[in-house]
């Protein structure tokens, strides 16, 4: 197919574009599928309790603090799992298609390492960069 050949010929550019698009999509899903205010307040409460735990020497007080942190972490985890549930199937399909297009291609040669990054390594690298950027731009907690 013509599209596959275009993607393979411009592998680096197409991986950058794909990772940007998927990072933006996952960031938007995360932002709108979660209660951002709730996540922020839970994280603040956990940080407050952890700071309390650092200063406390009393084992009983430490146990009480841990008993307060555990349900907060569970609540936080239930919030952060929602976007994963929403995006996992579409992303698995996309990654299966990407594997068919890019397997065997050197996307980024690394001469000083005597190796290279294929599509997976390149995708992860650019995805980390774009996700961080989009989270800051969109003020995602």
C-alpha angles and dihedrals in degrees: 000000000000095000092054091051092049091050092048094047092051096036098150095046093045093048089051090051094045093048090048092050094046092044091052092047094049092045091051092048090049092049096049100033094055133060099246094191092051092049091049093049093047092050091048091050092048091049091049091051092046091052088050090051092051092056097042121092097180112103092207091053090048090053091050091050092049090050089055094046097052097064090043090054090049091051090048091049092051089054095047094047093063095077091046091055091049097048105034100086097044091045093049090052092048092048091050089053092046090052090055092050102040108029110126096018124123104224100174119018113209107201099183090053095043088230143078145226116249123202095286095052092044092048092051092048095050093038091058090050095046095043091053091047095047093046090055094044094047093040095236115173 
